[in-house]
Amino acid sequence: MAQVDDAKRRIVEEIERTRGDLSGATEIVRERLNFSRRFAVAWEKYSWTWMTVAALAGWVLSRLPARKKKIYIEQSGKRARTGKSFSGAVAGKLWSLVWSVARPLVTAYLTRKISQKM
């Protein structure tokens, strides 16, 4: 019976020692994976370096050419999509001509009215 109790006690002691080792290892892993604290420490220690890198990255990004989106329009399907007939196209061009003449007149009239009110 003494041998069974002695074996149980040794197993319990080994389990306790293994738990202690694992808790120490998990603390090390937790410390290494704490990115928010590591980033805060790195920011405090190397703040000018971080700002320089950010400024350089912004400068490089500002020098990239603008993205140009290409739009392809099919000429044959244009009339079918818009639903305009020949008379509609003529009316549109006529309205464009009338508006190009009337716009300066309307602007001058409104400018005169506003200046009279003031």
DSSP file (Angstrom, degrees, kcal/mol; ACC not computed):
  #  RESIDUE AA STRUCTURE BP1 BP2  ACC     N-H-->O    O-->H-N    N-H-->O    O-->H-N    TCO  KAPPA ALPHA  PHI   PSI    X-CA   Y-CA   Z-CA
    1    1 A M     >        0   0    0      0, 0.0     4,-2.2     0, 0.0     5,-0.2   0.000 360.0 360.0 360.0 -33.8    0.0    0.0    0.0
    2    2 A A  H  >  +     0   0    0      1,-0.2     4,-2.3     2,-0.2     5,-0.1   0.856 360.0  54.4 -67.2 -33.2    2.9    2.3    0.7
    3    3 A Q  H  > S+     0   0    0      2,-0.2     4,-2.2     1,-0.2    -1,-0.2   0.893 107.8  49.0 -67.9 -38.3    4.2    1.8   -2.8
    4    4 A V  H  > S+     0   0    0      2,-0.2     4,-2.3     1,-0.2    -2,-0.2   0.920 113.2  46.9 -66.1 -45.1    0.8    2.8   -4.3
    5    5 A D  H  X S+     0   0    0     -4,-2.2     4,-2.4     1,-0.2    -2,-0.2   0.888 112.2  50.7 -64.3 -38.3    0.7    6.0   -2.2
    6    6 A D  H  X S+     0   0    0     -4,-2.3     4,-2.1     2,-0.2    -2,-0.2   0.896 110.9  48.4 -66.4 -39.8    4.3    6.8   -3.0
    7    7 A A  H  X S+     0   0    0     -4,-2.2     4,-2.3     2,-0.2    -2,-0.2   0.899 111.9  49.4 -66.1 -41.2    3.6    6.4   -6.8
    8    8 A K  H  X S+     0   0    0     -4,-2.3     4,-2.7     2,-0.2    -2,-0.2   0.917 110.6  50.5 -62.3 -43.6    0.5    8.6   -6.5
    9    9 A R  H  X S+     0   0    0     -4,-2.4     4,-2.4     1,-0.2    -2,-0.2   0.904 110.9  48.4 -63.6 -40.9    2.4   11.2   -4.7
   10   10 A R  H  X S+     0   0    0     -4,-2.1     4,-2.4     2,-0.2    -1,-0.2   0.900 111.8  49.6 -65.3 -40.5    5.2   11.2   -7.3
   11   11 A I  H  X S+     0   0    0     -4,-2.3     4,-2.4     2,-0.2    -2,-0.2   0.920 111.8  48.5 -63.6 -43.8    2.6   11.5  -10.1
   12   12 A V  H  X S+     0   0    0     -4,-2.7     4,-2.4     2,-0.2    -2,-0.2   0.915 112.0  49.0 -63.5 -43.3    0.9   14.4   -8.4
   13   13 A E  H  X S+     0   0    0     -4,-2.4     4,-2.4     1,-0.2    -1,-0.2   0.898 111.7  49.0 -63.0 -40.7    4.3   16.1   -7.9
   14   14 A E  H  X S+     0   0    0     -4,-2.4     4,-2.5     2,-0.2    -2,-0.2   0.892 110.5  50.6 -67.7 -37.6    5.2   15.6  -11.5
   15   15 A I  H  X S+     0   0    0     -4,-2.4     4,-2.5     2,-0.2    -2,-0.2   0.921 111.2  48.9 -63.8 -42.9    1.9   17.0  -12.6
   16   16 A E  H  X S+     0   0    0     -4,-2.4     4,-2.1     2,-0.2    -2,-0.2   0.902 112.1  48.4 -63.2 -40.9    2.3   20.1  -10.4
   17   17 A R  H  X S+     0   0    0     -4,-2.4     4,-2.3     2,-0.2    -2,-0.2   0.907 111.7  49.4 -66.5 -40.8    5.8   20.6  -11.8
   18   18 A T  H  X S+     0   0    0     -4,-2.5     4,-2.7     2,-0.2    -2,-0.2   0.895 109.6  52.2 -64.4 -40.5    4.6   20.3  -15.4
   19   19 A R  H  X S+     0   0    0     -4,-2.5     4,-2.5     2,-0.2    -1,-0.2   0.908 109.4  49.8 -61.8 -41.5    1.8   22.8  -14.7
   20   20 A G  H  X S+     0   0    0     -4,-2.1     4,-2.0     2,-0.2    -2,-0.2   0.915 111.6  48.0 -62.7 -43.0    4.3   25.2  -13.3
   21   21 A D  H  X S+     0   0    0     -4,-2.3     4,-2.1     1,-0.2    -2,-0.2   0.917 112.8  48.7 -63.5 -42.3    6.5   24.8  -16.4
   22   22 A L  H  X S+     0   0    0     -4,-2.7     4,-2.7     1,-0.2    -2,-0.2   0.877 108.8  52.6 -66.1 -37.8    3.5   25.2  -18.7
   23   23 A S  H  X S+     0   0    0     -4,-2.5     4,-1.8     2,-0.2    -1,-0.2   0.900 110.2  48.6 -66.8 -37.6    2.3   28.4  -16.9
   24   24 A G  H  X S+     0   0    0     -4,-2.0     4,-1.7     2,-0.2    -2,-0.2   0.909 112.6  48.4 -64.5 -41.1    5.8   29.9  -17.3
   25   25 A A  H  X S+     0   0    0     -4,-2.1     4,-2.4     1,-0.2    -2,-0.2   0.891 110.2  51.0 -67.0 -39.2    5.8   29.0  -21.0
   26   26 A T  H  X S+     0   0    0     -4,-2.7     4,-2.8     1,-0.2    -1,-0.2   0.852 107.1  54.2 -68.2 -32.4    2.3   30.4  -21.6
   27   27 A E  H  X S+     0   0    0     -4,-1.8     4,-2.2     2,-0.2    -1,-0.2   0.902 109.0  48.5 -65.0 -39.9    3.4   33.7  -19.9
   28   28 A I  H  X S+     0   0    0     -4,-1.7     4,-2.3     2,-0.2    -2,-0.2   0.930 113.7  46.0 -65.1 -45.1    6.3   33.9  -22.3
   29   29 A V  H  X S+     0   0    0     -4,-2.4     4,-2.0     2,-0.2    -2,-0.2   0.919 112.1  51.2 -63.7 -43.7    4.0   33.2  -25.3
   30   30 A R  H  < S+     0   0    0     -4,-2.8     4,-0.4     1,-0.2    -1,-0.2   0.891 110.7  49.3 -60.3 -40.3    1.5   35.7  -24.0
   31   31 A E  H >< S+     0   0    0     -4,-2.2     3,-0.8     1,-0.2    -1,-0.2   0.900 111.9  47.8 -66.7 -40.9    4.2   38.4  -23.7
   32   32 A R  H 3< S+     0   0    0     -4,-2.3    -1,-0.2     1,-0.2    -2,-0.2   0.806 112.7  48.7 -70.9 -28.3    5.5   37.7  -27.2
   33   33 A L  T 3< S+     0   0    0     -4,-2.0     2,-1.9    -5,-0.2    -1,-0.2   0.392  78.6 106.4 -92.5   3.4    2.0   37.9  -28.7
   34   34 A N    <>  +     0   0    0     -3,-0.8     4,-2.0    -4,-0.4     5,-0.2  -0.583  41.8 167.1 -82.7  80.9    1.0   41.1  -26.9
   35   35 A F  H  >  +     0   0    0     -2,-1.9     4,-2.9     1,-0.2     5,-0.2   0.832  66.7  59.1 -70.5 -33.1    1.3   43.2  -30.1
   36   36 A S  H  > S+     0   0    0     -3,-0.2     4,-2.1     2,-0.2    -1,-0.2   0.927 110.9  41.5 -64.0 -42.5   -0.5   46.3  -28.7
   37   37 A R  H  > S+     0   0    0      2,-0.2     4,-2.5     1,-0.2    -1,-0.2   0.911 115.4  50.5 -69.5 -41.6    2.1   46.7  -25.9
   38   38 A R  H  X S+     0   0    0     -4,-2.0     4,-2.4     1,-0.2    -2,-0.2   0.896 111.5  48.5 -63.5 -39.1    5.0   45.9  -28.2
   39   39 A F  H  X S+     0   0    0     -4,-2.9     4,-2.7     2,-0.2    -1,-0.2   0.908 110.5  51.0 -65.9 -41.4    3.8   48.5  -30.8
   40   40 A A  H  X S+     0   0    0     -4,-2.1     4,-2.3    -5,-0.2    -2,-0.2   0.912 112.2  46.7 -62.4 -41.8    3.4   51.1  -28.0
   41   41 A V  H  X S+     0   0    0     -4,-2.5     4,-2.4     2,-0.2    -2,-0.2   0.922 113.6  48.2 -65.7 -43.4    6.9   50.5  -26.8
   42   42 A A  H  X S+     0   0    0     -4,-2.4     4,-2.9     1,-0.2    -2,-0.2   0.878 110.8  51.9 -65.4 -36.5    8.3   50.6  -30.4
   43   43 A W  H  < S+     0   0    0     -4,-2.7    -1,-0.2     2,-0.2    -2,-0.2   0.919 112.5  44.9 -65.2 -43.1    6.4   53.8  -31.0
   44   44 A E  H  < S+     0   0    0     -4,-2.3     3,-0.5    -5,-0.2    -2,-0.2   0.898 119.1  42.1 -66.7 -38.9    7.8   55.4  -27.9
   45   45 A K  H  < S+     0   0    0     -4,-2.4    -2,-0.2     1,-0.2    -1,-0.2   0.882 130.5  23.1 -77.2 -38.8   11.3   54.2  -28.6
   46   46 A Y  S  X S+     0   0    0     -4,-2.9     4,-2.2    -5,-0.2    -1,-0.2  -0.263  74.3 137.6-123.2  45.2   11.4   54.9  -32.4
   47   47 A S  H  > S+     0   0    0     -3,-0.5     4,-2.4     1,-0.2     5,-0.2   0.889  74.7  50.2 -63.9 -40.2    8.7   57.6  -33.0
   48   48 A W  H  > S+     0   0    0      1,-0.2     4,-2.2     2,-0.2    -1,-0.2   0.870 110.2  51.1 -66.6 -34.7   10.8   59.6  -35.4
   49   49 A T  H  > S+     0   0    0      2,-0.2     4,-2.6     1,-0.2    -2,-0.2   0.927 110.2  48.9 -66.2 -44.0   11.6   56.5  -37.5
   50   50 A W  H  X S+     0   0    0     -4,-2.2     4,-2.4     1,-0.2    -2,-0.2   0.920 112.9  47.5 -60.8 -44.3    7.9   55.7  -37.6
   51   51 A M  H  X S+     0   0    0     -4,-2.4     4,-2.4     2,-0.2    -1,-0.2   0.879 111.7  50.6 -67.0 -36.9    7.0   59.2  -38.7
   52   52 A T  H  X S+     0   0    0     -4,-2.2     4,-2.5     2,-0.2    -2,-0.2   0.923 111.3  47.6 -65.4 -44.1    9.7   59.3  -41.3
   53   53 A V  H  X S+     0   0    0     -4,-2.6     4,-2.5     2,-0.2    -2,-0.2   0.912 112.5  49.7 -63.3 -42.1    8.6   56.0  -42.8
   54   54 A A  H  X S+     0   0    0     -4,-2.4     4,-2.3     2,-0.2    -2,-0.2   0.906 111.6  48.6 -63.8 -41.4    5.0   57.1  -42.8
   55   55 A A  H  X S+     0   0    0     -4,-2.4     4,-2.4     2,-0.2    -2,-0.2   0.914 112.6  48.0 -65.1 -42.5    5.9   60.4  -44.6
   56   56 A L  H  X S+     0   0    0     -4,-2.5     4,-2.5     2,-0.2    -2,-0.2   0.901 111.4  50.2 -65.3 -40.2    8.0   58.6  -47.2
   57   57 A A  H  X S+     0   0    0     -4,-2.5     4,-2.5     2,-0.2    -2,-0.2   0.911 111.7  48.6 -64.4 -41.2    5.2   56.1  -47.8
   58   58 A G  H  X S+     0   0    0     -4,-2.3     4,-2.0     2,-0.2    -2,-0.2   0.898 111.2  50.1 -63.8 -40.6    2.7   59.0  -48.2
   59   59 A W  H  X S+     0   0    0     -4,-2.4     4,-1.1     2,-0.2    -2,-0.2   0.918 111.5  47.9 -64.5 -42.9    5.1   60.7  -50.6
   60   60 A V  H >< S+     0   0    0     -4,-2.5     3,-0.6     1,-0.2     4,-0.5   0.922 112.2  49.6 -64.2 -43.4    5.6   57.6  -52.7
   61   61 A L  H >< S+     0   0    0     -4,-2.5     3,-0.8     1,-0.2    -1,-0.2   0.847 107.4  54.7 -65.0 -32.9    1.8   57.0  -52.8
   62   62 A S  H 3< S+     0   0    0     -4,-2.0    -1,-0.2     1,-0.2    -2,-0.2   0.749 104.5  55.5 -72.3 -21.2    1.2   60.6  -53.9
   63   63 A R  T << S+     0   0    0     -4,-1.1    -1,-0.2    -3,-0.6    -2,-0.2   0.526  82.1 108.1 -87.8  -6.3    3.6   60.2  -56.8
   64   64 A L  S <  S-     0   0    0     -3,-0.8     3,-0.1    -4,-0.5     2,-0.0  -0.449  80.8-103.5 -69.3 144.3    1.8   57.2  -58.2
   65   65 A P        -     0   0    0      0, 0.0    -1,-0.1     0, 0.0     2,-0.1  -0.351  40.8 -98.2 -68.9 150.2   -0.1   57.9  -61.5
   66   66 A A        -     0   0    0      1,-0.1     2,-0.5    -3,-0.1    -3,-0.0  -0.376  38.9-110.7 -66.9 144.4   -3.8   58.3  -61.2
   67   67 A R        -     0   0    0     -3,-0.1     2,-0.6    -2,-0.1    -1,-0.1  -0.652  30.9-154.3 -78.2 125.4   -5.8   55.3  -62.2
   68   68 A K        -     0   0    0     -2,-0.5     2,-0.5    -3,-0.0    -1,-0.0  -0.893   4.0-147.2-106.2 123.4   -7.7   55.9  -65.4
   69   69 A K        -     0   0    0     -2,-0.6     2,-0.5     2,-0.0    -2,-0.0  -0.769  11.8-141.6 -91.5 127.1  -10.8   53.9  -66.0
   70   70 A K        -     0   0    0     -2,-0.5     2,-0.5     2,-0.0    -2,-0.0  -0.745  14.2-165.8 -91.0 131.5  -11.4   53.0  -69.6
   71   71 A I        -     0   0    0     -2,-0.5     2,-0.5     2,-0.0    -2,-0.0  -0.974   4.4-156.8-118.7 125.4  -15.0   53.1  -70.7
   72   72 A Y        -     0   0    0     -2,-0.5     2,-0.5     2,-0.0    -2,-0.0  -0.891   6.7-166.7-105.6 127.9  -16.0   51.4  -74.0
   73   73 A I        -     0   0    0     -2,-0.5     2,-0.6     0, 0.0     5,-0.1  -0.951  15.9-137.6-116.2 129.5  -19.1   52.6  -75.8
   74   74 A E        -     0   0    0     -2,-0.5     4,-0.2     1,-0.2    -2,-0.0  -0.755   8.1-159.8 -86.9 125.6  -20.6   50.6  -78.6
   75   75 A Q  S >  S+     0   0    0     -2,-0.6     3,-0.8     1,-0.2     4,-0.5   0.856  87.4  55.8 -73.2 -35.4  -21.7   52.9  -81.4
   76   76 A S  T 3  S+     0   0    0      1,-0.2     4,-0.3     2,-0.1     3,-0.3   0.855 111.9  41.4 -69.4 -34.0  -24.1   50.4  -83.0
   77   77 A G  T 3> S+     0   0    0      1,-0.2     4,-2.0     2,-0.1    -1,-0.2   0.356  88.7  94.7 -94.3   6.4  -26.2   49.9  -79.8
   78   78 A K  H <> S+     0   0    0     -3,-0.8     4,-2.4    -4,-0.2     5,-0.3   0.933  86.4  44.4 -65.8 -47.0  -26.2   53.5  -78.7
   79   79 A R  H  > S+     0   0    0     -4,-0.5     4,-2.0    -3,-0.3     5,-0.4   0.888 113.5  51.5 -65.7 -38.3  -29.6   54.4  -80.3
   80   80 A A  H  4 S+     0   0    0     -4,-0.3    -1,-0.2     1,-0.2    -2,-0.2   0.873 113.4  44.7 -67.6 -36.2  -31.2   51.2  -79.1
   81   81 A R  H  < S+     0   0    0     -4,-2.0    -2,-0.2     1,-0.2    -1,-0.2   0.914 118.5  39.9 -75.0 -43.1  -30.0   51.8  -75.5
   82   82 A T  H  < S-     0   0    0     -4,-2.4    -2,-0.2    -5,-0.2    -3,-0.2   0.792  93.9-140.8 -80.3 -26.2  -30.9   55.5  -75.2
   83   83 A G     <  +     0   0    0     -4,-2.0     2,-0.3    -5,-0.3    -3,-0.1   0.675  47.7 148.1  77.8  15.8  -34.2   55.2  -77.1
   84   84 A K        -     0   0    0     -5,-0.4    -1,-0.3    -6,-0.2     2,-0.1  -0.657  31.6-156.3 -86.7 139.1  -33.7   58.5  -79.0
   85   85 A S     >  -     0   0    0     -2,-0.3     4,-2.0    -3,-0.1     5,-0.1  -0.391  37.8 -90.9 -98.4-176.0  -35.0   58.8  -82.4
   86   86 A F  H  > S+     0   0    0      1,-0.2     4,-2.2     2,-0.2     5,-0.2   0.907 128.1  50.0 -63.8 -41.5  -33.8   61.2  -85.1
   87   87 A S  H  > S+     0   0    0      1,-0.2     4,-2.5     2,-0.2    -1,-0.2   0.859 109.4  52.2 -67.3 -33.7  -36.3   63.9  -84.0
   88   88 A G  H  > S+     0   0    0      2,-0.2     4,-2.1     1,-0.2    -1,-0.2   0.879 109.3  49.3 -67.1 -37.6  -35.1   63.5  -80.4
   89   89 A A  H  X S+     0   0    0     -4,-2.0     4,-2.0     2,-0.2    -2,-0.2   0.897 112.3  47.7 -67.7 -40.3  -31.5   64.0  -81.5
   90   90 A V  H  X S+     0   0    0     -4,-2.2     4,-2.5     2,-0.2    -2,-0.2   0.915 111.6  50.4 -65.8 -43.0  -32.4   67.1  -83.5
   91   91 A A  H  X S+     0   0    0     -4,-2.5     4,-2.6     1,-0.2    -2,-0.2   0.885 109.4  52.0 -63.3 -38.3  -34.4   68.5  -80.6
   92   92 A G  H  X S+     0   0    0     -4,-2.1     4,-2.1     2,-0.2    -1,-0.2   0.915 111.2  45.7 -64.2 -43.5  -31.5   67.9  -78.2
   93   93 A K  H  X S+     0   0    0     -4,-2.0     4,-2.0     2,-0.2    -2,-0.2   0.886 112.9  50.9 -67.1 -38.3  -29.1   69.7  -80.5
   94   94 A L  H  X S+     0   0    0     -4,-2.5     4,-2.6     2,-0.2    -2,-0.2   0.921 110.5  48.8 -64.5 -44.0  -31.6   72.6  -80.9
   95   95 A W  H  X S+     0   0    0     -4,-2.6     4,-2.8     1,-0.2     5,-0.2   0.893 109.2  53.4 -62.5 -39.5  -32.0   72.8  -77.1
   96   96 A S  H  X S+     0   0    0     -4,-2.1     4,-2.0     2,-0.2    -1,-0.2   0.900 110.6  46.9 -61.4 -41.3  -28.2   72.9  -76.7
   97   97 A L  H  X S+     0   0    0     -4,-2.0     4,-1.3     2,-0.2    -2,-0.2   0.926 113.4  47.8 -65.7 -45.6  -28.0   75.7  -79.2
   98   98 A V  H  X S+     0   0    0     -4,-2.6     4,-2.7     1,-0.2     3,-0.3   0.911 112.9  48.8 -62.9 -42.8  -30.8   77.7  -77.5
   99   99 A W  H  X S+     0   0    0     -4,-2.8     4,-2.5     1,-0.2    -1,-0.2   0.877 105.9  56.2 -68.1 -37.0  -29.3   77.2  -74.0
  100  100 A S  H  < S+     0   0    0     -4,-2.0    -1,-0.2    -5,-0.2    -2,-0.2   0.820 115.2  39.6 -64.7 -29.5  -25.8   78.3  -75.1
  101  101 A V  H  X S+     0   0    0     -4,-1.3     4,-0.8    -3,-0.3    -2,-0.2   0.863 118.9  46.1 -82.5 -39.6  -27.4   81.6  -76.3
  102  102 A A  H  X S+     0   0    0     -4,-2.7     4,-2.8     1,-0.2     5,-0.3   0.778  96.9  72.1 -78.0 -27.4  -29.8   82.0  -73.4
  103  103 A R  H  X S+     0   0    0     -4,-2.5     4,-2.5     1,-0.2    -1,-0.2   0.918  98.6  45.5 -60.3 -47.0  -27.4   81.2  -70.6
  104  104 A P  H  > S+     0   0    0      0, 0.0     4,-2.5     0, 0.0    -1,-0.2   0.884 113.9  51.4 -63.2 -35.0  -25.4   84.4  -70.8
  105  105 A L  H  X S+     0   0    0     -4,-0.8     4,-2.4     2,-0.2    -2,-0.2   0.929 111.4  46.1 -65.7 -44.6  -28.6   86.4  -71.1
  106  106 A V  H  X S+     0   0    0     -4,-2.8     4,-2.6     2,-0.2     5,-0.2   0.904 112.7  51.1 -64.5 -41.0  -30.0   84.7  -68.0
  107  107 A T  H  X S+     0   0    0     -4,-2.5     4,-2.3    -5,-0.3    -2,-0.2   0.921 111.2  47.1 -63.0 -44.4  -26.8   85.2  -66.1
  108  108 A A  H  X S+     0   0    0     -4,-2.5     4,-2.3     2,-0.2    -2,-0.2   0.913 112.9  49.8 -63.8 -42.2  -26.7   89.0  -66.9
  109  109 A Y  H  X S+     0   0    0     -4,-2.4     4,-2.3     2,-0.2    -2,-0.2   0.938 113.3  44.9 -62.1 -48.3  -30.3   89.4  -66.0
  110  110 A L  H  X S+     0   0    0     -4,-2.6     4,-2.5     1,-0.2    -1,-0.2   0.878 111.8  53.0 -66.1 -37.2  -29.9   87.7  -62.6
  111  111 A T  H  X S+     0   0    0     -4,-2.3     4,-2.4    -5,-0.2    -1,-0.2   0.920 109.8  48.4 -62.8 -43.2  -26.7   89.6  -61.9
  112  112 A R  H  X S+     0   0    0     -4,-2.3     4,-1.9     2,-0.2    -2,-0.2   0.919 112.0  48.9 -63.1 -44.2  -28.4   92.9  -62.5
  113  113 A K  H  X S+     0   0    0     -4,-2.3     4,-1.6     1,-0.2    -2,-0.2   0.910 112.8  47.4 -63.2 -42.7  -31.4   91.9  -60.3
  114  114 A I  H  X S+     0   0    0     -4,-2.5     4,-1.3     1,-0.2    -1,-0.2   0.902 111.2  50.6 -67.5 -40.1  -29.1   90.8  -57.4
  115  115 A S  H  < S+     0   0    0     -4,-2.4    -1,-0.2     1,-0.2    -2,-0.2   0.836 108.4  53.2 -68.1 -31.2  -26.9   94.0  -57.7
  116  116 A Q  H  < S+     0   0    0     -4,-1.9    -1,-0.2     1,-0.2    -2,-0.2   0.871 106.5  52.9 -68.5 -36.4  -30.1   96.2  -57.6
  117  117 A K  H  <        0   0    0     -4,-1.6    -1,-0.2     1,-0.3    -2,-0.2   0.826 360.0 360.0 -68.2 -30.4  -31.2   94.4  -54.4
  118  118 A M     <        0   0    0     -4,-1.3    -1,-0.3    -5,-0.1    -2,-0.2   0.459 360.0 360.0 -89.0 360.0  -27.9   95.1  -52.7
